[in-house]
Amino acid sequence: MIENTLNAALRRLGYTTEQMTAHGFRAMASTLLNEQGFPPDVIELQLAHAERNKVRAAYNRAQRLEARRKMMQAWADYLDGLKA
């Protein structure tokens, strides 16, 4: 789903651009995952952010899939807990 589609859905739900945007969900997830103590490198990988350090980007191609899977399960559990 593209960002504009999510933003349109948010507008239909009554949220203004000052209240929430699709990109805002990414910022919220990053903030809360950092608060929960997940490694920043794993969070950045999950958000598909490019490595700023060019040397590190050239040598480190790790995907950290298991760590990302565990983090995303914890995120899903957190979100499920909000609706309970």
C-alpha positions in Angstrom: 0.0 0.0 0.0 1.5 3.3 -0.9 1.8 6.3 1.4 -0.9 8.4 -0.4 -3.4 5.5 0.0 -2.8 5.4 3.7 -3.0 9.1 4.0 -6.3 9.1 2.1 -7.7 6.4 4.5 -6.6 8.5 7.5 -8.4 11.6 6.0 -11.6 9.4 5.5 -11.3 8.4 9.2 -11.3 12.1 10.1 -7.6 12.6 10.9 -6.1 15.8 9.7 -2.5 16.0 8.4 -1.6 17.8 11.6 -2.9 14.8 13.6 -1.4 11.8 11.7 0.2 10.9 8.5 1.3 7.5 7.1 4.9 8.6 7.7 4.0 9.4 11.3 3.4 5.7 11.9 7.0 5.0 11.0 8.2 7.7 13.4 6.0 6.4 16.1 7.2 2.8 15.6 10.8 3.9 15.6 10.4 5.9 18.8 8.5 3.1 20.7 10.9 0.4 19.5 13.8 2.4 20.6 12.1 3.0 24.0 11.6 -0.8 24.3 15.3 -1.3 24.0 15.6 -2.8 20.5 19.0 -2.2 18.8 18.9 1.0 16.7 20.6 -0.9 13.8 17.8 -3.4 13.7 15.1 -0.7 13.8 16.8 1.2 11.0 17.1 -1.9 8.9 13.4 -2.6 9.3 12.5 0.9 8.3 14.8 0.4 5.2 16.9 3.4 6.1 20.2 3.6 4.3 23.4 3.4 6.3 24.9 6.9 6.4 28.5 5.6 7.0 29.6 4.8 3.5 32.4 2.4 4.6 30.1 0.5 6.9 27.5 0.3 4.2 30.1 -1.1 1.8 31.2 -3.9 4.2 28.2 -4.7 6.4 25.5 -6.3 4.4 23.8 -8.1 7.3 20.0 -8.2 7.2 19.5 -9.3 10.9 16.4 -11.2 9.9 15.9 -13.2 13.1 16.3 -10.1 15.2 13.9 -8.2 13.0 11.4 -11.0 13.2 11.5 -11.0 17.0 11.2 -7.2 17.1 8.2 -7.1 14.7 6.5 -9.9 16.8 7.0 -7.8 19.9 5.6 -4.7 18.0 2.6 -6.8 16.9 2.1 -7.9 20.5 2.3 -4.3 21.7 -0.3 -3.2 19.2 -2.6 -6.1 20.1 -2.2 -5.1 23.7 -3.5 -1.6 22.9 -6.8 -2.9 21.6 -7.4 -5.3 24.5 
